[in-house]
Amino acid sequence: MPRKAHTESVSDLNAAPGGAAAVDRALSLLAAFQPGDEALSLADFAARTQLYKSTVLRLLASLEHAALVRRLDDGRYGLGPEIARLHSLYTAAFSLDQIVPPVLRELVAATGESAAYHVKQGHGTEAVRVCLYRVDSPHPIRDHIKAGDVLPLARGTGGRVLTVFDPDAPAPAGKDKALYAKIRRDGYYSEIGDRLADVAGISAPVRDARGALTAAVTLTMPAHRYNKACIAPVLAAAKQLSGRA
């Protein structure tokens, strides 16, 4: 059996109620970094967290696998690239809070349907889309996606738009080739049953000031309420957000 620590670790003293001890310990390693630290040694981690070096090594292996830390040539550890990615998402979301929801509310008011703002997350076959913002339709019958939900890229109008207008996405094959060519020509995608049989969607790309894809605005409704007249408001919302979100 492992030895019991003589001194409680930092994570033990600040354990999350109902949380996982291993996660608390791993997070305590990230919290060990202080202003001015470019990298920390195994001894530094052990001293600052009051964890055994053997425990620190196991936790660092998991953090390194997740790219939250990186091992340097001298054996020390610095913060990894995933920290930068999460920071960029956080800062972007913070500023987007002031920009995106008002536009989505206007879109819902104009159409009576549910509006959402999706972004791509991940790379290659592991890439997905995440709903960052959602404003529900006032109708009792609607789809029930909420902010934070993870959805596929390969299905749904929002996923298709994030794929079609992404220059790094793999070239489509088979029937998707003609479909994606049409979406590029139209500048949006409108379809019934692409992800769920009884749900219709209309999506348009949001671009940054340089014209690069950043997100997709999506309007969803039950298939029986689908109305092509909603395409124009979706395109207007995407244009309003482009260069800002």
C-alpha positions as CSV (number, residue, x, y, z in Angstrom):
1,M,0.0,0.0,0.0
2,P,1.2,3.5,-0.7
3,R,2.6,5.5,2.2
4,K,0.4,8.1,3.8
5,A,1.8,11.6,3.4
6,H,3.1,13.1,6.7
7,T,1.9,16.5,5.6
8,E,-1.4,17.2,3.9
9,S,-0.9,18.2,0.3
10,V,-2.2,21.5,-1.1
11,S,-4.9,19.6,-3.0
12,D,-6.0,17.9,0.2
13,L,-6.3,21.2,2.0
14,N,-8.3,22.7,-0.9
15,A,-10.2,19.6,-2.1
16,A,-13.4,20.2,-4.1
17,P,-16.5,19.0,-2.2
18,G,-17.7,15.9,-4.0
19,G,-14.8,16.1,-6.5
20,A,-12.1,13.7,-7.6
21,A,-8.9,13.7,-5.6
22,A,-6.7,12.9,-8.7
23,V,-8.1,15.9,-10.5
24,D,-7.5,18.1,-7.5
25,R,-3.9,17.0,-7.4
26,A,-3.4,17.5,-11.1
27,L,-4.8,20.9,-11.0
28,S,-2.6,21.7,-8.0
29,L,0.4,21.1,-10.3
30,L,-0.9,23.7,-12.7
31,A,-1.6,26.1,-9.9
32,A,2.1,25.6,-8.7
33,F,3.2,27.9,-11.6
34,Q,3.8,31.5,-10.3
35,P,4.4,34.8,-12.1
36,G,7.9,34.6,-13.6
37,D,8.1,30.8,-13.7
38,E,9.1,29.6,-17.2
39,A,9.5,26.0,-16.0
40,L,9.4,24.0,-12.8
41,S,11.5,20.9,-11.8
42,L,10.1,17.8,-10.2
43,A,11.5,19.0,-6.9
44,D,9.7,22.4,-7.4
45,F,6.4,20.7,-7.9
46,A,6.8,18.4,-4.9
47,A,7.8,21.3,-2.7
48,R,4.9,23.6,-3.8
49,T,2.2,20.9,-3.7
50,Q,3.4,18.7,-0.9
51,L,2.9,15.6,-3.1
52,Y,5.4,12.7,-3.4
53,K,7.6,12.9,-6.4
54,S,6.3,9.6,-7.7
55,T,2.8,11.0,-7.6
56,V,3.9,14.2,-9.3
57,L,5.5,12.2,-12.1
58,R,2.3,10.2,-12.8
59,L,0.2,13.4,-12.8
60,L,2.6,15.2,-15.1
61,A,2.4,12.3,-17.6
62,S,-1.4,12.8,-17.8
63,L,-1.0,16.6,-18.1
64,E,1.6,16.3,-20.7
65,H,-0.6,13.9,-22.7
66,A,-3.3,16.5,-22.6
67,A,-0.8,19.2,-23.7
68,L,-1.4,21.2,-20.5
69,V,2.3,20.9,-19.7
70,R,5.3,20.2,-21.9
71,R,8.6,18.5,-20.8
72,L,11.7,20.6,-21.7
73,D,15.1,19.2,-22.7
74,D,16.5,19.9,-19.3
75,G,13.8,17.7,-17.6
76,R,11.8,20.6,-16.3
77,Y,8.2,21.3,-17.2
78,G,6.6,24.4,-18.7
79,L,3.0,25.2,-19.5
80,G,1.7,23.5,-22.7
81,P,0.0,24.8,-25.8
82,E,-3.4,23.7,-24.6
83,I,-3.2,26.4,-22.0
84,A,-2.9,29.0,-24.7
85,R,-5.8,27.5,-26.7
86,L,-8.1,27.5,-23.6
87,H,-7.0,31.1,-22.8
88,S,-7.9,32.2,-26.3
89,L,-11.3,30.6,-26.1
90,Y,-11.9,32.1,-22.7
91,T,-10.9,35.7,-23.7
92,A,-12.9,35.3,-27.0
93,A,-16.0,34.1,-25.1
94,F,-15.7,36.9,-22.6
95,S,-15.8,39.6,-25.3
96,L,-18.4,37.6,-27.3
97,D,-20.8,37.8,-24.4
98,Q,-21.4,41.5,-25.3
99,I,-21.7,40.9,-29.0
100,V,-23.4,37.6,-29.9
101,P,-26.4,37.2,-27.6
102,P,-28.0,40.5,-28.6
103,V,-27.8,39.5,-32.3
104,L,-29.3,36.1,-31.6
105,R,-32.1,37.7,-29.6
106,E,-32.9,39.9,-32.6
107,L,-32.9,36.9,-34.9
108,V,-35.3,35.0,-32.6
109,A,-37.5,38.1,-32.4
110,A,-37.6,38.4,-36.2
111,T,-38.2,34.7,-36.9
112,G,-39.8,33.2,-33.8
113,E,-37.3,30.3,-34.0
114,S,-34.3,29.2,-32.0
115,A,-30.9,30.8,-32.8
116,A,-27.4,29.5,-31.9
117,Y,-23.8,30.3,-32.4
118,H,-21.5,27.3,-33.0
119,V,-17.7,27.1,-33.2
120,K,-15.4,24.3,-34.3
121,Q,-13.3,22.6,-31.7
122,G,-10.5,20.0,-32.2
123,H,-8.8,18.7,-35.3
124,G,-9.1,15.9,-37.8
125,T,-11.5,13.1,-37.0
126,E,-11.9,14.3,-33.4
127,A,-13.2,17.8,-34.5
128,V,-16.7,18.7,-33.2
129,R,-18.8,21.8,-33.0
130,V,-19.7,23.4,-29.7
131,C,-22.8,25.6,-29.1
132,L,-21.4,28.7,-27.4
133,Y,-24.6,30.6,-27.3
134,R,-28.3,29.8,-27.7
135,V,-31.5,31.8,-27.5
136,D,-34.6,29.6,-27.5
137,S,-37.7,30.1,-29.6
138,P,-40.8,31.2,-27.6
139,H,-42.7,28.2,-29.1
140,P,-43.2,25.3,-26.8
141,I,-42.3,22.9,-29.6
142,R,-38.7,23.3,-30.5
143,D,-35.3,21.5,-30.4
144,H,-33.6,21.5,-27.0
145,I,-30.0,22.2,-27.7
146,K,-28.3,24.4,-25.0
147,A,-25.1,26.4,-24.7
148,G,-22.2,24.0,-24.1
149,D,-23.6,21.1,-26.0
150,V,-21.2,19.3,-28.3
151,L,-22.6,18.3,-31.8
152,P,-21.1,16.6,-34.8
153,L,-19.5,18.4,-37.7
154,A,-20.6,15.9,-40.3
155,R,-24.3,16.5,-39.7
156,G,-26.6,19.5,-39.2
157,T,-26.5,22.7,-41.1
158,G,-24.1,24.4,-38.6
159,G,-21.7,21.5,-38.8
160,R,-21.8,21.5,-42.6
161,V,-21.1,25.3,-42.7
162,L,-18.2,25.0,-40.3
163,T,-16.8,22.3,-42.5
164,V,-17.5,23.7,-46.0
165,F,-15.9,27.1,-45.3
166,D,-13.0,25.8,-43.3
167,P,-9.9,25.8,-45.6
168,D,-8.2,23.1,-43.5
169,A,-11.1,20.6,-43.7
170,P,-10.5,17.5,-45.8
171,A,-12.0,17.5,-49.4
172,P,-15.5,16.0,-49.5
173,A,-16.2,12.8,-51.3
174,G,-19.2,11.1,-52.8
175,K,-22.5,12.9,-52.6
176,D,-21.1,15.5,-50.2
177,K,-18.9,16.9,-53.0
178,A,-21.9,18.3,-54.9
179,L,-23.6,19.4,-51.7
180,Y,-20.6,21.3,-50.4
181,A,-20.1,23.0,-53.8
182,K,-23.7,24.3,-53.6
183,I,-23.2,25.5,-50.0
184,R,-20.2,27.5,-51.1
185,R,-22.1,29.0,-54.0
186,D,-25.1,29.9,-51.9
187,G,-23.1,31.2,-48.9
188,Y,-25.4,29.3,-46.5
189,Y,-27.0,25.9,-45.9
190,S,-30.7,25.3,-45.4
191,E,-32.1,21.8,-44.9
192,I,-34.7,19.6,-43.2
193,G,-33.6,16.5,-41.4
194,D,-29.8,16.8,-41.9
195,R,-29.2,15.9,-38.2
196,L,-32.6,15.0,-36.9
197,A,-35.5,13.9,-39.1
198,D,-38.0,16.3,-37.6
199,V,-35.7,19.4,-37.3
200,A,-34.9,22.0,-39.9
201,G,-31.9,24.3,-39.9
202,I,-30.5,27.3,-41.6
203,S,-26.8,28.2,-41.1
204,A,-24.5,30.9,-42.3
205,P,-20.8,31.5,-41.7
206,V,-19.4,34.2,-39.5
207,R,-16.0,35.6,-40.5
208,D,-13.3,37.7,-38.8
209,A,-12.0,41.0,-40.2
210,R,-9.6,39.1,-42.5
211,G,-12.4,37.0,-43.9
212,A,-11.4,33.8,-42.1
213,L,-14.2,31.5,-40.7
214,T,-14.8,31.9,-37.0
215,A,-18.3,30.5,-36.3
216,A,-21.7,29.6,-37.7
217,V,-25.0,31.2,-36.9
218,T,-27.8,28.6,-37.0
219,L,-31.6,28.9,-36.8
220,T,-33.5,25.8,-36.0
221,M,-37.2,24.9,-36.0
222,P,-39.5,21.9,-36.2
223,A,-39.7,20.6,-39.8
224,H,-43.4,21.7,-40.1
225,R,-42.4,25.3,-39.3
226,Y,-39.6,25.5,-41.8
227,N,-39.9,28.7,-43.9
228,K,-37.4,29.9,-46.6
229,A,-38.2,33.5,-45.6
230,C,-36.0,32.9,-42.5
231,I,-32.9,32.6,-44.7
232,A,-32.5,36.3,-45.1
233,P,-32.5,37.1,-41.4
234,V,-29.9,34.4,-40.8
235,L,-27.6,35.9,-43.5
236,A,-28.2,39.3,-42.0
237,A,-27.2,38.1,-38.5
238,A,-24.1,36.4,-39.8
239,K,-23.1,39.6,-41.6
240,Q,-23.8,41.7,-38.5
241,L,-21.5,39.4,-36.4
242,S,-18.7,39.1,-39.0
243,G,-15.7,41.2,-38.2
244,R,-16.9,41.5,-34.6
245,A,-17.2,37.9,-33.3
